[in-house]
Amino acid sequence: MIYKSKDGDIDLAAITRLYPAAVIEMYGEVAEMSLEWMEGNGDKVKLLHYVLVFDLTPLSAEVKEKKTLVYETREELIDAMTEVAQFFDN
């Protein structure tokens, strides 16, 4: 299963985890936070953008391999998640 993203093709059969996140800045540090965390703390941090992370790291590997797609709005992220989910419905 190949997902054709705006940044290139991603082999969905190779992913070990798939998750959305909000990328925030707080006290000069940048971090990925869950969307749930962002909903409760969005007024305390600076939102930089949203990401959809395709973790391709084999379970036994130490070196992380992932593909991250960046979205400016939550709506764009949700649209991408919906599009990717269609591959798993089949």
C-alpha angles and dihedrals in degrees: 000000000000121000111204104213129180087257098047142287121319122196103224092193088066098054120109095183135013120191143156122228143174115235109218140177119221126167090348094306124114119213144161113245131182119262089242091055090048092053091057098039105028093114091059100052141046112252111218099178145304127265139196109211122206105194109203096174113130111236094248097044124106097198112078118230118187143149117219124197117200126217129183096210136038089235091058089050093050090049090053092047090052091050093050092045090061089068090060096047091071 
